[in-house]
Amino acid sequence: MKNLIKLAGLVIVALCLMTSSAESAEHDHANRKHHEKAATKASVNPLVEEMRVLDAAFREIVSGVVVGDGPRVLSAIETLHGSMEKTQSALHAGEVKLPRNPQKIKEFENFDKEFHGELEALAKAAERDDGKMMASFTKRLLDGCVRCHGEFRKQGR
């Protein structure tokens, strides 16, 4: 009888924990959905979205270059297709303002076109699986990121 009471007590405790865990999981899921919606609204800015996509792509590009994996680099570059065009279109429509030096929009556009031209050259090197050229283009591209951010991104962020 004592064992049966202990077992019943354990079952009740387990059920309480499972209910609590399920409620907590539900709360976590609702919280995650709320943050995803907020992130989606925040990412409506095509320039910011392009920077997010570039950040993710470059993490993969650098990893691919380090191990000499041209197909991996090429795959990462392919995730960027269309991002420049969306940014350019939004800039011309006045939907996006440069955070710093907004009067230098033409210079920004030239940086952007040059950058994407370098990406194409990196893609060709990746197609040939040319590790030396992939490393060279990746360095030039990252230098371009630093140069552009120095000119157009707000300080202190």
Backbone torsions as a table, in degrees:
resi	resn	phi	psi	omega
1	MET	NA	-42.7	178.6
2	LYS	-60.0	-42.4	179.8
3	ASN	-64.4	-37.0	178.5
4	LEU	-65.4	-40.2	178.7
5	ILE	-66.8	-41.9	177.9
6	LYS	-62.4	-43.6	179.3
7	LEU	-62.2	-44.0	178.6
8	ALA	-61.9	-41.0	178.3
9	GLY	-62.7	-42.7	178.5
10	LEU	-63.9	-40.7	178.5
11	VAL	-62.3	-43.1	179.7
12	ILE	-63.4	-45.0	178.7
13	VAL	-61.6	-44.4	-180.0
14	ALA	-61.7	-43.6	178.8
15	LEU	-62.7	-40.2	178.2
16	CYS	-63.5	-42.6	179.2
17	LEU	-65.4	-41.6	179.4
18	MET	-64.8	-41.3	178.6
19	THR	-63.4	-44.1	179.2
20	SER	-62.9	-42.7	179.4
21	SER	-64.9	-40.8	179.6
22	ALA	-64.8	-42.7	177.7
23	GLU	-63.6	-40.8	179.0
24	SER	-64.5	-43.0	178.7
25	ALA	-63.1	-40.3	177.3
26	GLU	-61.5	-44.1	178.8
27	HIS	-63.1	-44.1	178.5
28	ASP	-61.2	-42.2	179.8
29	HIS	-63.4	-44.7	179.1
30	ALA	-63.5	-41.5	178.3
31	ASN	-62.0	-44.3	-179.9
32	ARG	-63.0	-42.9	178.9
33	LYS	-61.1	-41.5	178.8
34	HIS	-61.0	-45.3	-179.2
35	HIS	-67.8	-35.9	177.2
36	GLU	-64.2	-41.4	178.0
37	LYS	-63.9	-42.3	178.8
38	ALA	-63.3	-41.1	179.3
39	ALA	-66.0	-38.0	178.5
40	THR	-63.7	-44.0	178.3
41	LYS	-63.4	-40.5	-178.7
42	ALA	-68.7	-27.0	-176.2
43	SER	-89.6	9.8	178.6
44	VAL	-64.0	-28.8	178.6
45	ASN	-65.9	113.8	-176.4
46	PRO	-61.2	-32.8	178.6
47	LEU	-66.5	-45.4	178.3
48	VAL	-64.6	-41.3	179.4
49	GLU	-63.5	-40.8	177.6
50	GLU	-61.5	-40.0	179.2
51	MET	-65.0	-38.5	177.5
52	ARG	-64.5	-43.4	-179.7
53	VAL	-66.6	-41.7	177.8
54	LEU	-62.4	-41.6	179.5
55	ASP	-58.9	-49.0	-179.9
56	ALA	-63.8	-43.4	-179.1
57	ALA	-63.5	-42.0	-177.4
58	PHE	-70.0	-28.6	174.0
59	ARG	-62.0	-41.5	179.8
60	GLU	-74.6	-39.2	179.0
61	ILE	-60.8	-49.7	-178.9
62	VAL	-60.5	-43.3	178.5
63	SER	-61.5	-42.2	179.3
64	GLY	-65.9	-41.0	179.5
65	VAL	-64.5	-42.7	-178.3
66	VAL	-58.1	-39.7	-178.8
67	VAL	-96.6	4.1	177.7
68	GLY	67.8	38.5	-176.8
69	ASP	-107.0	88.0	-179.0
70	GLY	-56.5	-46.2	179.6
71	PRO	-59.6	-35.8	178.4
72	ARG	-66.1	-42.3	178.3
73	VAL	-63.6	-46.5	179.8
74	LEU	-60.3	-42.3	178.2
75	SER	-61.1	-41.4	178.7
76	ALA	-65.6	-39.3	179.4
77	ILE	-64.9	-37.1	-178.5
78	GLU	-62.0	-24.9	178.8
79	THR	-69.2	-13.4	-176.8
80	LEU	-89.9	-9.6	-175.9
81	HIS	-55.7	128.0	177.1
82	GLY	92.5	-15.9	-176.4
83	SER	-67.4	-41.7	179.9
84	MET	-63.0	-43.5	-177.9
85	GLU	-62.7	-40.9	178.2
86	LYS	-62.9	-42.9	179.4
87	THR	-64.7	-47.2	-179.4
88	GLN	-60.0	-44.2	179.5
89	SER	-61.7	-44.4	179.6
90	ALA	-66.5	-37.1	176.9
91	LEU	-62.8	-46.0	-179.4
92	HIS	-67.5	-29.3	179.1
93	ALA	-84.2	-4.5	-179.6
94	GLY	76.9	15.2	-178.8
95	GLU	-81.9	-17.2	-178.2
96	VAL	-129.9	134.2	175.4
97	LYS	-115.6	141.8	176.0
98	LEU	-70.3	133.6	-177.4
99	PRO	-63.2	-28.8	-178.2
100	ARG	-137.6	139.1	-179.4
101	ASN	56.5	50.2	-177.8
102	PRO	-62.0	-20.2	178.6
103	GLN	-72.4	-11.5	-178.8
104	LYS	-100.1	40.5	-175.9
105	ILE	-60.8	-39.2	-179.1
106	LYS	-65.1	-41.0	178.1
107	GLU	-62.8	-41.0	177.5
108	PHE	-61.1	-45.9	179.9
109	GLU	-60.6	-39.4	177.8
110	ASN	-65.0	-42.9	175.6
111	PHE	-57.1	-46.9	-176.0
112	ASP	-62.8	-44.6	179.6
113	LYS	-65.5	-42.1	178.0
114	GLU	-61.7	-43.7	179.9
115	PHE	-59.7	-47.7	-178.5
116	HIS	-69.8	-28.8	172.6
117	GLY	-64.4	-40.9	176.7
118	GLU	-64.8	-36.4	176.7
119	LEU	-61.7	-39.8	177.7
120	GLU	-63.2	-40.6	178.1
121	ALA	-64.8	-39.5	176.2
122	LEU	-61.9	-41.5	179.3
123	ALA	-61.1	-41.0	179.0
124	LYS	-65.5	-40.0	177.0
125	ALA	-64.8	-38.1	179.0
126	ALA	-67.3	-37.5	177.2
127	GLU	-61.2	-35.5	178.8
128	ARG	-84.3	-6.8	-176.6
129	ASP	57.9	39.0	-178.1
130	ASP	-90.6	93.7	-175.1
131	GLY	-57.4	-41.5	-178.2
132	LYS	-63.8	-44.8	-180.0
133	MET	-71.2	-36.4	177.1
134	MET	-60.4	-43.2	179.6
135	ALA	-64.3	-42.8	-179.2
136	SER	-63.2	-47.9	-179.9
137	PHE	-66.8	-37.4	179.0
138	THR	-63.0	-42.7	177.4
139	LYS	-62.1	-44.8	179.6
140	ARG	-61.7	-40.7	179.5
141	LEU	-64.8	-45.5	179.6
142	LEU	-65.3	-36.9	173.7
143	ASP	-60.7	-38.1	177.1
144	GLY	-64.0	-38.4	176.9
145	CYS	-59.9	-48.3	-178.7
146	VAL	-62.1	-44.5	-179.3
147	ARG	-62.4	-46.2	-178.0
148	CYS	-66.8	-44.0	178.8
149	HIS	-63.6	-37.5	177.9
150	GLY	-61.7	-30.5	-177.3
151	GLU	-91.0	-34.8	-168.6
152	PHE	-121.4	-10.5	-179.3
153	ARG	-93.9	142.5	177.8
154	LYS	-60.1	143.3	178.3
155	GLN	-71.7	154.1	175.2
156	GLY	77.9	15.4	179.3
157	ARG	-122.5	NA	NA
